[in-house]
Amino acid sequence: MLLGHGFSGGWTEVIAGPMFSGKSEELIRRVGRAVLAKQAVQVFKHAIDDRYARLAVASHAGRTLEAELVSSAAELLARLAPDTQVVAIDEAQFLDDAIVAVVERLADAGKRVIVAGLDMDFRGEPFGPMPQLIARAEVVEKLTAICRCGLAATRTQRLIQGRPAHFDDPTVLVGAAESYEPRCRSCHVVLRGLRDAPLFAAPARVPG
C-alpha cells in the first residue's frame, strides 16, 4: 500500500518486518514512484550496512537504489538539501534514538519521510528507534516473510555456524542468508543460560 496523498503537509511512512520480507524492495518502489512524479528525493542508509552495495539501498531480490551513508541522525540532518521533498531512510533500526525527533522535524517541515527497518532484533525484542517511529507514523506497513515451515515469518532468526544465537550475543551483527533466516513465532529460537538451551521450549502438542 502506498499513500502518496491525503495528508496536509508532511507525513511519515514506516515499512517494518523481519529480514527477507521485502522492506528495502518496497522502499525502492515508493522512491521510484516519487522520482517519476519529479519530486526531489534523498535516500539515506546507515553506514554499517554494506552487505550488497555500500553506496546503495539493495534488496535481497537484487534491486538497488543510490543512497548516502550516514552514521547518526545528526549527520543525516546535516546532509539534507533544503529543496528535498521526499526523504527515504533504510535500515533505520541502526540509527540512534535522535532519528525519531529528526523524522518528526522533517514531517513537520512538510516533507514526506519513508522509513524502512527491522521492528524486532534477533531476540524478538523491539529494535532501536523503530517502535517510536512506528508509533508516530501516519502510515505503517508491517511485512512478513516465509518461514521454513511455510507459515508467515514475523521474526528474524540469527544462526551462528548453523545454531541459534545466544540471547547475550551482540544485537548488531550485519549479515545475509548465511547469518539470518525469517521465522514464525513457533520456529524462532533464542538460546540463553547454558548456551545449549532454547529460550522457550516448543509448545506441547494437545492430543486430539
C-alpha positions in Angstrom: 0.0 0.0 0.0 1.2 3.5 -0.8 -0.5 6.7 0.3 1.0 9.5 -1.7 -1.7 11.9 -0.8 -4.4 12.5 1.7 -2.3 14.3 4.4 -1.9 18.1 4.8 1.8 19.0 4.8 4.4 16.3 5.5 4.0 12.8 6.9 5.9 9.7 7.8 5.5 6.1 6.4 7.2 3.2 8.1 7.9 -0.2 6.4 8.7 -2.8 9.1 9.2 -6.5 9.3 11.8 -9.3 9.6 14.7 -9.8 7.2 13.8 -11.1 3.8 10.3 -9.6 4.0 10.8 -7.1 1.2 11.3 -3.9 3.2 14.0 -2.4 1.0 12.2 -3.6 -2.1 9.1 -1.6 -1.0 11.2 1.4 -0.1 12.8 1.3 -3.6 9.4 1.0 -5.2 8.0 4.0 -3.3 11.1 6.2 -4.1 10.8 5.2 -7.7 7.3 6.5 -7.9 8.3 9.7 -6.3 11.1 10.1 -8.8 8.6 9.5 -11.7 6.5 12.3 -10.1 9.5 14.6 -10.5 9.9 15.1 -6.7 13.2 15.9 -5.2 14.3 12.8 -3.3 17.2 11.9 -1.0 17.9 8.4 0.2 20.0 7.5 3.3 21.1 4.3 4.9 23.3 3.5 7.9 27.0 3.1 7.1 27.1 -0.2 8.9 25.1 -1.9 6.2 27.4 -3.0 3.3 26.0 -6.4 2.6 25.3 -5.9 -1.1 26.2 -2.4 -2.2 27.9 0.1 0.0 26.6 3.2 -1.6 23.1 1.9 -2.4 20.0 0.5 -0.8 19.9 -3.1 -2.0 17.0 -5.5 -1.8 17.5 -9.3 -1.5 15.9 -9.5 -4.9 18.8 -7.6 -6.4 17.3 -4.2 -7.0 19.4 -1.2 -5.9 18.9 2.5 -5.3 21.7 5.0 -4.8 22.0 6.2 -1.2 24.0 8.4 1.1 25.7 6.8 4.0 25.2 8.2 7.5 26.2 7.1 11.0 23.8 9.3 13.0 20.6 11.2 12.9 22.6 14.5 13.2 24.6 13.6 10.1 21.5 12.8 8.1 20.0 16.2 9.0 23.2 17.9 8.1 23.3 16.3 4.7 19.7 17.1 3.8 19.3 19.6 0.9 16.7 22.4 1.6 14.7 21.6 -1.6 14.3 17.8 -0.8 10.7 16.8 -0.8 10.9 13.1 0.0 13.4 11.6 2.5 13.9 7.8 2.4 15.8 6.0 5.2 16.7 2.4 5.0 17.9 0.2 7.9 16.6 2.8 10.4 17.0 0.4 13.3 20.7 1.0 13.3 20.4 4.8 13.8 20.4 6.4 17.2 17.3 7.4 19.0 17.6 11.0 17.8 16.3 9.9 14.5 12.8 10.0 16.0 13.0 13.7 16.6 14.6 14.3 13.2 11.9 12.4 11.3 9.2 14.4 13.2 11.0 17.6 12.4 11.2 16.7 8.7 7.5 15.8 8.5 6.5 19.0 10.4 8.5 20.9 7.7 6.2 19.4 5.0 8.4 16.6 3.8 7.3 13.0 3.1 9.5 10.6 5.1 9.7 7.0 4.2 11.4 4.8 6.8 12.3 1.1 6.5 13.7 -1.2 9.1 13.6 -4.2 11.3 10.9 -3.8 14.0 12.5 -6.6 16.2 16.0 -7.8 16.8 17.2 -11.4 16.7 15.8 -11.9 20.2 12.3 -10.9 19.2 12.6 -7.6 21.1 11.9 -4.1 19.8 14.8 -2.8 17.8 16.4 0.6 18.4 14.2 3.6 17.4 11.8 1.6 15.3 9.0 1.3 18.0 8.9 5.1 18.4 9.0 5.7 14.7 6.1 3.2 14.2 4.0 4.9 16.9 4.4 8.3 15.4 3.9 7.4 11.7 0.8 8.3 9.7 1.2 5.1 7.7 2.7 1.8 8.9 3.0 -1.3 6.7 4.3 -4.4 8.5 5.5 -7.0 6.1 6.1 -10.7 6.6 8.5 -13.2 5.0 8.1 -17.0 4.6 9.3 -19.3 7.4 11.0 -22.6 6.7 7.8 -24.3 7.9 5.8 -22.4 5.3 3.9 -20.1 7.6 4.2 -16.3 7.7 7.5 -15.2 9.3 7.4 -12.2 11.6 10.8 -12.7 13.3 14.5 -12.8 12.3 16.4 -15.9 13.3 20.2 -15.4 13.8 22.3 -18.5 13.2 25.9 -18.9 14.2 27.5 -21.9 12.5 24.0 -23.3 11.9 22.9 -22.9 15.5 20.5 -20.3 17.0 22.3 -17.4 18.5 22.6 -16.8 22.3 20.4 -14.1 24.0 23.6 -12.4 25.2 25.2 -12.1 21.8 25.6 -8.5 20.4 22.4 -7.0 18.9 24.1 -5.7 15.8 25.8 -8.3 13.5 25.1 -7.5 9.9 24.8 -10.5 7.6 22.7 -12.0 4.9 21.5 -15.5 4.1 24.4 -17.2 5.8 23.6 -15.5 9.2 19.9 -15.0 9.3 16.6 -16.6 8.3 13.0 -15.4 8.6 11.0 -17.4 11.2 7.5 -17.6 12.5 6.9 -17.3 16.3 6.9 -21.1 16.8 10.1 -21.7 14.8 12.0 -18.8 16.2 14.6 -19.9 18.8 17.0 -17.9 21.0 19.4 -19.6 23.4 20.1 -18.4 26.9 21.7 -19.6 30.1 23.9 -22.6 29.2 24.1 -21.7 25.5 22.5 -25.0 24.5 19.0 -24.5 25.9 16.3 -22.7 24.0 14.8 -19.5 25.4 11.3 -21.1 25.2 10.5 -24.8 24.9 8.5 -25.9 22.0 4.8 -25.9 22.8 3.4 -29.3 23.7 1.0 -31.0 21.3 -2.5 -31.4 22.5 -3.9 -34.9 21.8 -7.0 -34.7 19.6 
